[in-house]
C-alpha cells in the first residue's frame, strides 16, 4: 500500500485495494485512482455547491423539475414527476434536503437536489 494514498472523502490513511478499486473502511468510499487522475483536470474546474441529478450546478432563483414522484411526509399528498418548481432557494439542510421551495397546491417544503433537474 502506498503511504501517500488517502481517501479523497475523509482523508483516512487506512485504505485497501480490492481489484482495481481502493476502499476506505472508515467512510465506505470506493474510488479508482486511475480515473481520478484522468478526471483531475475537469474536477478541478468544478466549483463546489449544490448540483441536480444530472450534475448541473443549481443557484438561488433557478427553476427545476422533479424527476420522480415524491411522497410528502406526514400527508397523503404526492409531488408528481415533471412538476416544475420556480424560484428555489438553496439551504444547508442537515438531513440532506438542500432546496427550499414553494410548490403550487402543496405549499412550502424542502427537496433533495438528487430528485430534481434544472429546467
N, C-alpha and C positions, 0 to 999 in steps of 0.2 A: 504494500500500500504506500502511496506517495505521501510524504509529510506535508506537502503543500496543498493537497486536495481536501477541500472542506465543503460542507453542504451549502449550496447557494441560498437556501432559505433561512436556516437557523445558524449557519456558520460553525456547526459542530465538527470536530475533528474525527469523530467516531463514525466513519463511513466504511462501507464494504462493497465489493463488486459482486454482482450477480449477472453473469453473462456479459453483455455489453453495457448494462446499466449499473450505476452506482446508487446505493440506497443508504439513507440516513435512518438509523434505528430510533433516534430521538424524536424526529418530526414526521417520519414515514415518507419523506420526499424521495422520489426517484428521478434520475436525470441521466442523460447521455452526454459525457464531457465533449465528445467529438461534435455533436450537434450544437452544443453551447458555444464552442469555438467558432463554428461556421456562422451561427446567428449573432455572434458578438458584435458585428458591425451594425446590424439592424436593431438589436436590442438596446444598444447604447443610445440610439436616436429616439427611442420611445420614452416619453415622459411618464412618470408615474401618475396614476389617477384612476378614476372610475371608467371602466370600459364595458360596452354592451356584450351580448352573447357572441357577436362576430368580431370582437376586438377593436371596435371603433371607439375612440375617446368620447366621453359624454361631458357636457358642460351645463351649467345652470341655464335654464330657459329653453333647452332643447325640447323637441317633440320626439317621442318614442312610441313604438308599437309593442304590445305584449305578444310574445311568441307562442304561448300555450295557455290553456285555461288554468286559472288560479283560483282556488277556494279562498274566500275571505274568512279568516279565523274568527270564531265566535258568532258567525252569521251563516245563513243559508245562501247568501249571495255568491256569485261566481263572476270573476272578471274573465270574459271570453278572449280567446286568442284573436289577435288582429285589432284589439281595442287601441285606439290612438289616445295617448296621454300627452297633453300640451303643457308647456311651461314647467318642466320638472325642476326640482331643487336638490342638489347633492348634499347629503348629510353624512356624518360619521356615525353610523349605527353600530352598536356593539354586537347586535345579533345578526349582522350581515345585510340588513336592509339599508341600503345606501342611497335610495332615491325617495324623496318625499314628494307627493303629488296629490292632485285632486282629480278624481275620476267621475265623470258625469253619471248620475244615477246611483253612485255608491258613496262618494264623499272623499274626505281626506284619508290617505293611507300611505304606507311605506311599501316599496317594492325592492327586490333584489335585482341588481343590474344584469345578472345572468339570465333573467327571464324577459328581457326587453331587447329590441334592436332599434337603432337610430333610424328615424323616418326621413 
